[in-house]
Amino acid sequence: MDTSQSIKYSKILAKNETSSRKQIEYLNLLEGKIGIEESAKSLYQFNVSYSTIFDGLAFACTHFYNHTWEDKTGVSHDIIGRKDDETETHYRLFAPESFIKEIFTGAFAKDWPKVKNQLLKLTYKPQYKKLIINQSHYIIDAPIKVIPWYENDDIQKFINLSPRRKGKTDEARNKLPRETGKAKGKIIGFSIEFFKPLFKPLLELSQKKVKTPGSNYILTPPYFQLKLNSMFKDSKEKIQNSMSERQKIFDVRAIESGLSKREKEHMLIKAKIFEKRIIKNLEKVTPLDVRKFYLALALKDNHIGKYITIDDFVEFIDGIWPELIRTGKNGIKTLPPAKFDESIEKIKTILNVYFLMMAKRGDMDGGQILPLAITSKFETTREQFNSDTTKLRIQCIKKKTLFSKYGVDEIIQHIGEFISLDKNRGSGIEKRRNRN
């Protein structure tokens, strides 16, 4: 299995992941449902576990949309089923655990127990979400439904759509999980149902003459969320290890310079505060924040030029960090100056720490974009991008080909070309170079 290839990721799924509660509730107004608002926060939030599962399902839709596998009796099964069944609201990924583990975690096999545990949680209690299905409508349903496959199970229950859910109406039946009987033996596979409107763009035939299905999608690196999690964990460990090495050097120099015990303790306290400050700054941006930033930015990519322009920065930030947004009595959203600065610092952390380091590690291979720097002014049009204009422009490496890789040499060359341009346009890359 070549895991270096790009993953097609549905735009409507990305839209759901990068929409705030306020943005989703706005659809109530479009549908005429004034004043209707569900109180449960879980209806509007996707956690890291969901992101990992979505990445795995997108992987399957990209590379195994028409593949089958054989059970021990020689019977073939679609890896992704129900593609042509209009009576079902969900597609179904049905396969042995070893296969699902591979497409969900790949080289991050150590994370499989956590992913598996989340799948089992969804088995016992499917989580309903308020899902955007187009520009002006939403529906409340469970995006993921899971049924474990036990070694002593009769495989017929997975071949057939029955047993059906009980209930007098469709609504009552859909709220209940399928009856699968008592668990017997160990788990050897999973049946994972995933909501069709969110993944249909990956499985429908494109209008263009291409051999593979897919339309209205962006490209992401494989195992994107797991790579982000790893980057975050490794960065914290490197900071702590670096400070430990500095501590050893300090101890030697302290002895050589004859520092008193009190002076040494004072220096140690300062070093510890500095370490905590660095880690705290890193923790201000979570791996899920980085994912949402990437998806939101890729949704705005027109595949032309080296820049992506965010025309409404307030709405953009609302989809990633809604806690920074303030809403007045008139219902108008604003991003106060202090919150604007905070959002810019978060974005700089994403660009200068996450994406730069991930690109060097090869973790952005196969992605649609590699965001590099904030551009505050565009010299050719004299366009300004700041809190007054509520616009922002991000300079990126873009790829038009489906399967692409970013090399370190290419990144360095691209940054070098960017730096050599007019220095008066005030780019984030320029500032970073001057600090170094």
TINUTI-430160 format. One record per residue: residue in one letter; x, y, z of N, C-alpha, C in turn. Coordinates in pm, whole numbers, padded with zeros to 5 digits, always signed. Layout:
REM TINUTI-430160
AXYZXYZXYZ/...
This chain:
REM TINUTI-430160
M+00084-00120+00000+00000+00000+00000+00088+00125+00000/D+00072+00212-00100+00151+00334-00108+00079+00444-00029/T+00129+00475+00088+00062+00572+00175+00114+00714+00155/S+00197+00735+00052+00250+00869+00027+00158+00949-00064/Q+00055+00884-00116-00033+00952-00210-00134+01041-00137/S-00185+01137-00214-00282+01231-00158-00412+01161-00120/I-00481+01221-00026-00614+01174+00013-00718+01276-00031/K-00819+01230-00101-00931+01319-00136-01017+01338-00012/Y-01046+01462+00018-01124+01493+00137-01243+01580+00097/S-01361+01531+00124-01484+01599+00082-01491+01742+00135/K-01525+01835+00045-01536+01975+00086-01649+01996+00187/I-01759+01923+00169-01871+01943+00262-01836+01889+00400/L-01753+01784+00405-01707+01734+00535-01613+01835+00598/A-01523+01891+00519-01432+01995+00570-01510+02116+00618/K-01617+02149+00548-01702+02262+00588-01765+02236+00724/N-01809+02114+00748-01868+02080+00877-01765+02089+00989/E-01642+02048+00962-01538+02052+01065-01493+02194+01097/T-01515+02286+01003-01464+02423+01022-01577+02525+01034/S-01691+02480+01083-01804+02571+01106-01836+02576+01254/S-01856+02696+01305-01888+02714+01446-02037+02695+01470/R-02072+02690+01595-02213+02678+01632-02294+02793+01575/K-02241+02914+01583-02313+03031+01532-02333+03022+01381/Q-02232+02972+01311-02243+02961+01166-02344+02856+01125/I-02351+02745+01200-02449+02641+01169-02590+02688+01204/E-02602+02758+01318-02734+02807+01359-02788+02911+01262/Y-02700+02976+01187-02744+03073+01087-02833+03005+00982/L-02811+02875+00959-02894+02802+00864-03038+02792+00912/N-03061+02803+01043-03199+02807+01095-03276+02922+01034/L-03207+03035+01023-03272+03154+00967-03303+03134+00820/L-03210+03070+00749-03231+03045+00606-03347+02949+00583/E-03366+02856+00679-03475+02760+00667-03604+02810+00733/G-03599+02931+00789-03717+02986+00853-03742+02935+00992/K-03643+02867+01050-03659+02811+01185-03607+02911+01288/I-03669+03025+01297-03623+03132+01386-03637+03089+01532/G-03530+03105+01606-03533+03077+01749-03508+02933+01786/I-03498+02845+01686-03473+02704+01716-03323+02682+01733/E-03284+02634+01849-03142+02613+01875-03124+02502+01978/E-03055+02396+01937-03028+02286+02029-02919+02327+02127/S-02932+02284+02250-02839+02330+02354-02714+02244+02366/A-02720+02118+02324-02607+02028+02344-02487+02070+02260/K-02374+02098+02327-02253+02139+02256-02202+02030+02164/S-02224+01904+02204-02173+01791+02126-02232+01787+01985/L-02347+01853+01965-02408+01855+01832-02322+01930+01731/Y-02236+02019+01780-02164+02110+01692-02013+02086+01689/Q-01965+01988+01762-01820+01971+01776-01775+01833+01730/F-01661+01832+01660-01593+01708+01623-01458+01706+01693/N-01434+01603+01773-01307+01597+01845-01199+01528+01761/V-01081+01513+01818-00968+01455+01747-00996+01312+01703/S-01070+01238+01783-01103+01099+01747-01183+01094+01618/Y-01279+01185+01604-01358+01191+01481-01268+01223+01362/S-01173+01316+01382-01085+01356+01272-01004+01237+01222/T-00956+01154+01314-00879+01035+01276-00966+00937+01199/I-01090+00918+01243-01182+00828+01174-01216+00883+01036/F-01242+01013+01027-01271+01075+00897-01155+01057+00800/D-01031+01074+00851-00913+01055+00765-00908+00913+00712/G-00937+00815+00798-00935+00675+00756-01041+00645+00652/L-01161+00698+00672-01269+00677+00576-01239+00744+00443/A-01179+00864+00448-01141+00933+00325-01033+00854+00251/F-00942+00793+00327-00838+00708+00267-00904+00592+00192/A-01001+00529+00257-01070+00415+00193-01145+00460+00068/C-01213+00573+00075-01288+00624-00041-01196+00662-00155/T-01076+00711-00123-00981+00753-00226-00918+00634-00297/H-00877+00534-00223-00796+00426-00280-00865+00290-00290/F-00980+00272-00224-01045+00140-00224-01193+00149-00257/Y-01232+00251-00334-01373+00276-00362-01439+00161-00438/N-01364+00085-00519-01424-00024-00595-01355-00158-00568/H-01290-00170-00452-01218-00293-00418-01306-00387-00337/T-01269-00515-00342-01339-00616-00264-01237-00701-00187/W-01286-00779-00094-01202-00874-00023-01279-01003-00005/E-01210-01112+00015-01274-01243+00031-01265-01291+00175/D-01375-01344+00225-01372-01404+00359-01317-01547+00350/K-01311-01618+00460-01249-01750+00462-01327-01854+00385/T-01452-01822+00350-01532-01915+00269-01521-01885+00121/G-01446-01779+00087-01428-01745-00053-01530-01647-00106/V-01618-01596-00021-01720-01500-00063-01660-01360-00066/S-01685-01287-00174-01632-01151-00189-01725-01049-00125/H-01664-00944-00068-01740-00836-00005-01684-00702-00052/D-01771-00607-00078-01725-00472-00111-01661-00410+00013/I-01545-00348-00006-01486-00275+00106-01576-00158+00142/I-01626-00088+00041-01724+00019+00064-01855-00023-00003/G-01954-00048+00078-02082-00094+00028-02190+00012+00031/R-02305-00025-00030-02426+00060-00034-02409+00182-00124/K-02314+00177-00216-02294+00292-00305-02415+00315-00395/D-02481+00206-00433-02596+00218-00524-02729+00191-00455/D-02728+00184-00324-02851+00157-00249-02910+00288-00198/E-03013+00336-00264-03072+00465-00229-03159+00457-00104/T-03186+00336-00055-03268+00323+00065-03186+00344+00193/E-03054+00344+00180-02968+00360+00297-02912+00502+00304/T-02908+00557+00424-02855+00693+00443-02703+00693+00461/H-02646+00575+00487-02502+00565+00514-02435+00462+00423/Y-02313+00496+00379-02228+00394+00316-02179+00302+00428/R-02114+00191+00388-02062+00102+00489-01922+00052+00451/L-01827+00072+00540-01694+00013+00528-01694-00114+00610/F-01681-00227+00543-01683-00356+00611-01557-00432+00575/A-01472-00462+00676-01344-00527+00649-01285-00582+00778/P-01188-00673+00767-01119-00723+00886-01047-00612+00961/E-01024-00634+01090-00960-00533+01174-00822-00495+01123/S-00744-00594+01076-00608-00565+01030-00608-00465+00917/F-00706-00474+00826-00715-00381+00714-00756-00243+00762/I-00857-00237+00848-00904-00108+00899-00795-00040+00981/K-00722-00117+01059-00610-00063+01137-00508+00002+01045/E-00479-00063+00932-00379-00011+00838-00423+00120+00774/I-00548+00126+00725-00591+00248+00657-00623+00362+00754/F-00648+00329+00880-00678+00432+00979-00552+00485+01047/T-00450+00401+01064-00332+00444+01141-00199+00427+01068/G-00188+00335+00974-00064+00320+00899+00057+00303+00988/A+00154+00394+00971+00278+00389+01048+00256+00427+01195/F+00137+00477+01227+00107+00518+01364+00028+00408+01436/A+00073+00284+01418+00001+00168+01473-00016+00177+01624/K+00075+00246+01691+00064+00258+01838-00061+00334+01879/D-00119+00410+01785-00241+00485+01815-00368+00404+01790/W-00354+00283+01734-00472+00204+01702-00559+00174+01823/P-00503+00137+01939-00591+00110+02054-00685+00226+02086/K-00636+00351+02074-00721+00468+02101-00829+00480+01995/V-00790+00459+01869-00887+00468+01760-00993+00359+01775/K-00948+00238+01804-01039+00125+01822-01135+00151+01938/N-01084+00208+02045-01167+00240+02161-01276+00340+02124/Q-01242+00438+02040-01341+00535+01996-01448+00469+01909/L-01406+00376+01824-01503+00303+01741-01599+00225+01829/L-01546+00164+01935-01631+00087+02026-01728+00178+02102/K-01682+00299+02136-01771+00394+02202-01889+00430+02111/L-01859+00446+01982-01965+00480+01887-02057+00360+01863/T-02009+00241+01893-02093+00121+01884-02206+00128+01985/Y-02170+00162+02108-02267+00161+02216-02352+00289+02221/K-02295+00398+02168-02369+00524+02173-02332+00612+02055/P-02403+00595+01942-02377+00683+01827-02401+00829+01865/Q-02313+00916+01820-02323+01059+01854-02388+01135+01740/Y-02498+01200+01771-02569+01277+01670-02508+01416+01658/K-02501+01463+01533-02443+01595+01504-02537+01674+01415/K-02522+01804+01423-02596+01892+01333-02508+01910+01210/L-02545+01845+01100-02458+01835+00984-02505+01925+00870/I-02415+02007+00819-02445+02089+00701-02443+01997+00580/I-02548+02001+00498-02552+01916+00379-02542+01997+00250/N-02566+02129+00257-02541+02218+00142-02535+02360+00194/Q-02540+02456+00104-02520+02596+00141-02626+02649+00237/S-02744+02590+00237-02852+02649+00317-02932+02549+00400/H-02886+02423+00410-02962+02324+00485-02871+02238+00573/Y-02930+02187+00680-02859+02095+00768-02954+01982+00807/I-02898+01878+00866-02977+01766+00915-02909+01714+01042/I-02989+01662+01135-02932+01603+01257-02929+01451+01239/D-02810+01395+01240-02794+01250+01224-02658+01211+01281/A-02636+01082+01293-02506+01030+01338-02417+01012+01216/P-02307+01087+01206-02220+01073+01088-02152+00937+01082/I-02129+00876+01199-02061+00747+01206-02142+00652+01294/K-02163+00529+01244-02227+00423+01322-02141+00298+01307/V-02115+00230+01417-02019+00119+01417-02080-00009+01472/I-02050-00118+01405-02088-00251+01455-01962-00338+01453/P-01916-00388+01568-01799-00477+01569-01833-00612+01506/W-01734-00673+01446-01750-00807+01390-01671-00903+01478/Y-01742-00990+01548-01678-01085+01639-01649-01216+01568/E-01549-01288+01617-01503-01409+01550-01611-01516+01540/N-01705-01518+01632-01811-01619+01630-01941-01568+01568/D-01936-01447+01512-02055-01392+01447-02084-01465+01316/D-02211-01474+01284-02252-01522+01152-02235-01405+01055/I-02149-01422+00955-02120-01312+00863-02243-01269+00783/Q-02347-01353+00782-02469-01320+00709-02532-01190+00760/K-02511-01162+00888-02574-01040+00942-02511-00915+00883/F-02389-00929+00827-02325-00815+00762-02354-00815+00612/I-02375-00935+00556-02408-00943+00414-02547-00887+00389/N-02640-00923+00476-02777-00871+00465-02787-00738+00539/L-02883-00657+00501-02906-00531+00571-02981-00554+00701/S-03046-00668+00713-03116-00701+00837-03016-00756+00938/P-03040-00759+01066-03167-00722+01127-03191-00572+01129/R-03315-00534+01103-03349-00392+01097-03372-00335+01235/R-03370-00204+01241-03399-00136+01367-03550-00143+01394/K-03587-00155+01520-03727-00160+01556-03782-00019+01569/G-03911-00003+01549-03973+00128+01564-04087+00142+01466/K-04186+00220+01502-04304+00235+01417-04281+00330+01301/T-04190+00424+01316-04163+00521+01211-04015+00517+01173/D-03981+00576+01055-03841+00582+01013-03758+00659+01114/E-03814+00766+01167-03742+00848+01264-03710+00769+01390/A-03807+00691+01438-03786+00611+01558-03683+00501+01533/R-03688+00439+01414-03593+00332+01382-03452+00385+01369/N-03436+00502+01308-03303+00558+01286-03233+00599+01414/K-03310+00618+01520-03250+00657+01648-03198+00537+01727/L-03227+00418+01677-03184+00297+01747-03075+00226+01666/P-02976+00169+01734-02872+00092+01664-02930-00039+01611/R-02866-00094+01509-02910-00224+01458-02884-00330+01565/E-02974-00428+01575-02956-00537+01671-02857-00637+01613/T-02752-00665+01687-02649-00754+01636-02628-00876+01725/G-02708-00892+01826-02695-01009+01912-02584-00993+02014/K-02560-01097+02090-02458-01091+02194-02319-01107+02135/A-02223-01034+02193-02086-01043+02147-02027-01177+02184/K-01963-01243+02088-01901-01372+02113-01760-01373+02056/G-01663-01402+02143-01526-01408+02097-01463-01271+02081/K-01343-01269+02024-01272-01142+02006-01317-01071+01879/I-01290-00942+01873-01326-00862+01756-01227-00891+01643/I-01278-00923+01525-01192-00951+01410-01215-00852+01296/G-01309-00760+01313-01334-00662+01208-01440-00563+01251/F-01475-00474+01158-01575-00371+01189-01662-00345+01067/S-01785-00310+01095-01875-00251+00996-01894-00107+01039/I-01843-00015+00957-01849+00128+00991-01939+00199+00890/E-02052+00245+00937-02144+00319+00851-02111+00468+00857/F-02105+00532+00740-02072+00676+00739-02168+00751+00647/F-02213+00865+00693-02322+00943+00635-02293+00981+00490/K-02382+00942+00401-02359+00958+00257-02336+01102+00211/P-02418+01199+00253-02396+01336+00203-02256+01391+00230/L-02191+01344+00336-02057+01395+00369-01948+01331+00283/F-01973+01212+00231-01869+01140+00157-01904+01113+00011/K-02027+01142-00027-02069+01116-00165-01979+01184-00269/P-01931+01308-00244-01843+01371-00343-01718+01289-00375/L-01676+01202-00283-01556+01122-00307-01585+00999-00391/L-01712+00959-00401-01749+00835-00467-01829+00856-00595/E-01878+00977-00618-01955+01001-00739-01860+01030-00855/L-01905+01001-00976-01821+01025-01093-01814+01175-01122/S-01694+01221-01152-01672+01362-01182-01723+01395-01322/Q-01753+01523-01345-01794+01567-01477-01678+01557-01576/K-01555+01563-01523-01438+01555-01608-01412+01410-01648/K-01338+01392-01755-01306+01257-01803-01185+01204-01728/V-01211+01151-01610-01104+01093-01529-01141+00949-01496/K-01038+00868-01466-01060+00727-01440-01108+00699-01299/T-01087+00793-01210-01127+00771-01071-01239+00867-01033/P-01327+00824-00943-01437+00912-00901-01389+01023-00809/G-01474+01121-00791-01442+01228-00697-01464+01366-00756/S-01535+01451-00682-01555+01590-00721-01576+01670-00594/N-01552+01799-00601-01570+01885-00484-01492+01836-00364/Y-01363+01814-00382-01280+01769-00273-01152+01851-00267/I-01089+01848-00151-00956+01905-00135-00861+01788-00111/L-00732+01815-00108-00633+01710-00086-00567+01727+00049/T-00551+01618+00120-00482+01621+00248-00375+01513+00250/P-00274+01527+00335-00178+01419+00352-00246+01299+00418/P-00201+01177+00393-00259+01062+00462-00231+01068+00611/Y-00323+01016+00691-00309+01012+00837-00281+01153+00892/F-00348+01252+00838-00317+01392+00869-00328+01422+01018/Q-00440+01378+01080-00458+01410+01222-00354+01341+01308/L-00321+01217+01277-00220+01146+01356-00083+01210+01341/K-00054+01264+01223+00073+01335+01203+00077+01464+01285/L-00036+01533+01291-00044+01655+01372-00025+01623+01520/N-00090+01516+01566-00076+01475+01706+00070+01442+01738/S+00135+01371+01647+00275+01332+01666+00365+01454+01669/M+00337+01550+01580+00417+01673+01576+00407+01748+01708/F+00288+01758+01763+00266+01828+01889+00342+01759+02003/K+00328+01628+02010+00393+01552+02117+00545+01560+02105/D+00596+01543+01983+00741+01546+01963+00799+01683+01994/S+00725+01789+01960+00774+01925+01985+00788+01950+02135/K+00689+01907+02212+00697+01925+02357+00815+01848+02416/E+00835+01725+02367+00945+01643+02418+01081+01704+02381/K+01091+01759+02258+01217+01820+02217+01250+01945+02299/I+01146+02023+02330+01166+02142+02413+01216+02101+02551/Q+01150+02000+02609+01189+01954+02743+01329+01892+02743/N+01361+01815+02639+01495+01754+02630+01602+01861+02610/S+01568+01961+02527+01662+02070+02502+01691+02147+02631/M+01586+02170+02710+01605+02242+02835+01686+02157+02934/S+01668+02026+02928+01746+01938+03016+01894+01943+02980/E+01924+01947+02849+02063+01956+02806+02123+02090+02847/R+02041+02195+02832+02089+02328+02875+02116+02329+03026/Q+02033+02254+03100+02049+02247+03245+02184+02186+03281/K+02223+02080+03209+02353+02015+03234+02468+02111+03207/I+02457+02184+03096+02561+02281+03061+02569+02391+03167/F+02451+02433+03210+02445+02538+03312+02510+02493+03443/D+02485+02367+03482+02543+02314+03606+02695+02319+03603/V+02750+02282+03487+02897+02283+03472+02950+02426+03481/R+02885+02517+03409+02931+02656+03407+02912+02724+03542/A+02806+02683+03611+02780+02742+03743+02893+02707+03839/I+02940+02584+03830+03052+02541+03916+03179+02615+03878/E+03204+02626+03746+03326+02691+03698+03329+02840+03734/S+03213+02904+03730+03208+03048+03757+03192+03080+03905/G+03173+02976+03988+03164+02996+04132+03037+03065+04177/L+02922+03037+04110+02795+03097+04152+02755+03044+04290/S+02695+03131+04368+02647+03089+04499+02523+03002+04483/K+02485+02933+04590+02368+02846+04586+02243+02926+04554/R+02232+03045+04611+02115+03129+04589+02108+03176+04443/E+02223+03215+04388+02227+03260+04248+02191+03145+04154/K+02239+03027+04187+02210+02912+04104+02060+02879+04106/E+01999+02885+04224+01857+02859+04236+01775+02962+04159/H+01821+03085+04164+01752+03193+04091+01757+03167+03940/M+01872+03125+03890+01888+03097+03747+01803+02976+03705/L+01795+02878+03794+01714+02759+03763+01566+02794+03752/I+01521+02882+03842+01380+02925+03839+01350+02998+03709/K+01441+03086+03666+01422+03160+03541+01417+03066+03422/A+01505+02965+03423+01508+02868+03313+01379+02788+03307/K+01327+02751+03424+01203+02674+03430+01085+02757+03381/I+01082+02882+03419+00975+02972+03373+00980+02987+03222/F+01102+02998+03167+01120+03012+03023+01069+02887+02950/E+01101+02770+03005+01057+02644+02944+00904+02635+02944/K+00842+02668+03058+00697+02662+03068+00631+02761+02971/R+00695+02877+02952+00639+02978+02862+00639+02927+02718/I+00747+02861+02678+00756+02808+02542+00650+02701+02520/I+00637+02610+02615+00540+02502+02603+00398+02557+02605/K+00376+02659+02689+00243+02721+02696+00205+02783+02563/N+00300+02850+02496+00274+02909+02365+00240+02801+02263/L+00311+02689+02272+00284+02578+02181+00144+02522+02206/E+00107+02511+02333-00021+02452+02369-00140+02542+02337/K-00113+02669+02308-00222+02760+02272-00284+02720+02139/V-00210+02644+02060-00261+02595+01932-00260+02442+01936/T-00375+02381+01935-00385+02236+01943-00372+02174+01804/P-00342+02044+01796-00340+01977+01666-00472+01990+01591/L-00584+01991+01665-00714+02006+01600-00729+02146+01541/D-00674+02248+01609-00674+02385+01555-00599+02390+01422/V-00485+02323+01417-00403+02324+01295-00479+02257+01181/R-00543+02148+01212-00622+02077+01110-00731+02168+01054/K-00805+02231+01144-00915+02318+01101-00863+02436+01018/F-00747+02490+01055-00687+02600+00978-00654+02551+00837/Y-00592+02434+00827-00555+02380+00695-00679+02358+00609/L-00782+02292+00665-00902+02263+00589-00973+02392+00545/A-00984+02487+00638-01052+02614+00606-00978+02690+00497/L-00845+02686+00503-00765+02757+00402-00772+02686+00268/A-00765+02553+00269-00772+02476+00144-00907+02494+00075/L-01013+02515+00153-01145+02538+00095-01149+02668+00015/K-01058+02760+00045-01054+02889-00024-00953+02890-00138/D-00885+02781-00160-00782+02773-00263-00845+02768-00402/N-00807+02861-00489-00859+02860-00627-00760+02796-00724/H-00652+02740-00671-00550+02668-00750-00475+02760-00845/I-00483+02890-00823-00414+02987-00909-00318+03069-00823/G-00198+03093-00875-00102+03179-00806-00044+03116-00681/K+00022+03201-00601+00092+03154-00482+00024+03199-00353/Y-00095+03256-00365-00159+03311-00245-00302+03259-00230/I-00347+03259-00107-00488+03234-00076-00537+03352+00005/T-00642+03417-00043-00695+03536+00023-00816+03500+00107/I-00814+03545+00230-00928+03528+00321-01005+03660+00321/D-01117+03663+00251-01191+03788+00233-01266+03832+00358/D-01310+03737+00437-01381+03770+00561-01307+03700+00675/F-01211+03769+00732-01126+03709+00835-01205+03676+00962/V-01307+03755+00991-01389+03731+01111-01460+03597+01101/E-01524+03571+00986-01593+03444+00966-01494+03328+00964/F-01378+03351+00906-01274+03248+00899-01231+03207+01040/I-01207+03305+01125-01165+03278+01263-01278+03215+01343/D-01402+03255+01315-01517+03200+01387-01525+03048+01368/G-01485+03000+01252-01489+02857+01225-01378+02778+01291/I-01273+02847+01337-01158+02779+01398-01150+02807+01548/W-01154+02936+01583-01147+02977+01724-01267+03066+01756/P-01387+03010+01766-01507+03092+01791-01502+03169+01922/E-01418+03123+02016-01408+03192+02145-01346+03331+02131/L-01282+03360+02018-01221+03492+01997-01320+03594+01943/I-01434+03546+01894-01532+03632+01829-01627+03695+01932/R-01659+03820+01910-01757+03890+01992-01877+03925+01905/T-01998+03904+01959-02120+03934+01885-02197+04043+01958/G-02225+04152+01887-02297+04264+01947-02446+04239+01957/K-02516+04334+02018-02661+04322+02033-02732+04320+01898/N-02667+04381+01799-02724+04383+01664-02695+04255+01588/G-02624+04162+01652-02594+04034+01588-02470+04035+01500/I-02404+04150+01493-02285+04160+01408-02163+04107+01481/K-02088+04022+01414-01967+03963+01472-01848+04058+01454/T-01763+04061+01555-01642+04142+01546-01525+04065+01605/L-01406+04105+01565-01283+04049+01618-01205+04166+01677/P-01219+04191+01810-01152+04305+01872-01001+04304+01845/P-00936+04421+01847-00792+04430+01817-00707+04329+01894/A-00734+04315+02024-00654+04221+02104-00675+04077+02057/K-00799+04044+02019-00830+03909+01970-00775+03889+01829/F-00773+03997+01750-00712+03990+01618-00564+03954+01632/D-00495+04024+01722-00353+03997+01745-00331+03853+01793/E-00422+03807+01880-00410+03670+01931-00427+03568+01818/S-00521+03594+01730-00544+03501+01617-00423+03500+01523/I-00361+03616+01503-00242+03623+01417-00127+03545+01480/E-00111+03555+01611-00006+03480+01680-00029+03331+01668/K-00155+03289+01677-00187+03148+01661-00151+03100+01520/I-00186+03180+01421-00156+03143+01282-00005+03136+01260/K+00069+03230+01319+00215+03229+01305+00274+03102+01366/T+00217+03059+01480+00263+02934+01541+00238+02817+01447/I+00121+02816+01385+00088+02710+01290+00185+02708+01173/L+00215+02827+01118+00302+02837+01002+00448+02807+01036/N+00496+02869+01144+00640+02865+01175+00683+02743+01254/V+00588+02680+01323+00624+02562+01403+00570+02436+01336/Y+00438+02428+01324+00379+02304+01273+00414+02277+01127/F+00370+02366+01037+00382+02334+00894+00527+02332+00847/L+00610+02421+00899+00749+02423+00856+00820+02294+00899/M+00799+02253+01025+00863+02132+01075+00803+02007+01009/M+00671+02008+00989+00607+01892+00927+00651+01876+00782/A+00673+01988+00713+00721+01981+00575+00860+01918+00570/K+00945+01957+00663+01080+01900+00668+01078+01751+00698/R+00979+01709+00777+00966+01567+00813+00898+01487+00702/G+00842+01556+00603+00768+01487+00498+00622+01463+00532/D+00575+01522+00643+00438+01498+00687+00333+01573+00605/M+00377+01669+00522+00282+01741+00438+00278+01684+00297/D+00352+01576+00273+00353+01513+00142+00211+01474+00101/G+00175+01512-00020+00043+01479-00071-00062+01583-00042/G-00027+01686+00033-00125+01790+00065-00150+01882-00054/Q-00260+01951-00050-00296+02045-00156-00218+02174-00145/I-00192+02217-00023-00121+02342+00001-00021+02325+00114/L+00080+02407+00112+00171+02419+00225+00178+02567+00260/P+00097+02612+00357+00097+02754+00395+00233+02793+00453/L+00284+02909+00411+00418+02952+00452+00420+03080+00534/A+00347+03182+00492+00362+03312+00559+00240+03400+00539/I+00224+03494+00631+00119+03595+00622+00171+03712+00540/T+00090+03759+00446+00124+03877+00367+00034+03991+00409/S+00092+04096+00462+00011+04208+00512-00021+04311+00403/K+00062+04313+00296+00038+04410+00189+00079+04349+00057/F-00002+04372-00046+00029+04321-00179+00066+04440-00266/E+00195+04447-00302+00249+04568-00363+00189+04598-00500/T+00161+04495-00580+00113+04519-00716-00025+04585-00719/T-00109+04554-00623-00243+04613-00618-00257+04713-00502/R-00152+04723-00420-00153+04809-00300-00268+04771-00206/E-00307+04645-00211-00414+04595-00126-00358+04570+00014/Q-00434+04609+00116-00392+04591+00254-00465+04471+00316/F-00394+04399+00401-00454+04285+00470-00426+04298+00618/N-00526+04348+00692-00509+04372+00834-00645+04375+00904/S-00644+04416+01031-00769+04418+01109-00867+04521+01056/D-00818+04626+00992-00908+04729+00939-00984+04678+00817/T-00916+04602+00732-00981+04551+00612-01052+04418+00635/T-01026+04357+00751-01078+04224+00787-01046+04122+00677/K-00930+04139+00616-00882+04045+00516-00743+03997+00555/L-00709+03881+00503-00574+03828+00525-00534+03749+00401/R-00406+03750+00373-00356+03673+00258-00241+03585+00306/I-00248+03457+00270-00147+03359+00308-00070+03314+00185/Q+00062+03322+00192+00146+03274+00082+00170+03125+00099/C+00153+03049-00009+00157+02903+00001+00236+02841-00114/I+00281+02719-00092+00319+02632-00202+00192+02558-00241/K+00161+02558-00371+00041+02488-00416+00080+02379-00515/K-00004+02277-00521+00017+02169-00615-00110+02146-00695/K-00096+02136-00827-00212+02111-00911-00231+01961-00938/T-00123+01885-00925-00132+01741-00951-00197+01669-00834/L-00265+01559-00862-00335+01486-00757-00238+01426-00658/F-00136+01357-00708-00040+01293-00620+00089+01374-00621/S+00119+01438-00511+00233+01529-00505+00309+01512-00376/K+00435+01554-00378+00519+01549-00259+00596+01680-00248/Y+00615+01725-00127+00693+01845-00103+00831+01804-00057/G+00934+01844-00130+01071+01815-00089+01129+01930-00010/V+01222+01902+00078+01285+02006+00159+01356+02107+00069/D+01425+02059-00035+01495+02150-00125+01399+02245-00194/E+01283+02192-00233+01184+02275-00299+01130+02382-00204/I+01109+02344-00079+01060+02439+00021+01161+02552+00040/I+01289+02516+00057+01394+02616+00078+01404+02708-00042/Q+01398+02650-00164+01405+02731-00285+01286+02826-00293/H+01168+02773-00261+01046+02855-00268+01052+02970-00169/I+01096+02943-00047+01108+03048+00054+01212+03151+00009/G+01322+03103-00050+01426+03192-00098+01375+03286-00205/E+01294+03233-00297+01236+03317-00402+01143+03420-00342/F+01069+03379-00241+00974+03469-00177+01047+03583-00107/I+01158+03550-00039+01235+03651+00033+01297+03752-00063/S+01338+03704-00182+01409+03790-00276+01317+03891-00344/L+01185+03874-00327+01091+03970-00385+01095+04101-00309/D+01017+04196-00353+01015+04329-00294+01003+04324-00142/K+01103+04372-00071+01107+04365+00075+01005+04457+00141/N+00947+04547+00065+00856+04644+00125+00714+04593+00141/R+00689+04468+00099+00551+04423+00108+00516+04366+00245/G+00614+04354+00334+00585+04320+00474+00538+04179+00497/S+00606+04083+00443+00564+03944+00462+00614+03887+00593/G+00545+03784+00641+00587+03715+00763+00720+03646+00745/I+00750+03597+00623+00877+03529+00597+00992+03625+00616/E+00976+03749+00566+01080+03850+00583+01114+03872+00729/K+01010+03887+00809+01030+03913+00951+01102+03797+01018/R+01065+03674+00976+01129+03557+01037+01276+03552+00999/R+01307+03589+00874+01446+03587+00830+01528+03690+00906/N+01471+03808+00927+01543+03913+00999+01571+03875+01143/R+01478+03801+01206+01500+03760+01345+01613+03659+01354/N+01628+03579+01247+01733+03477+01251+01867+03536+01214/
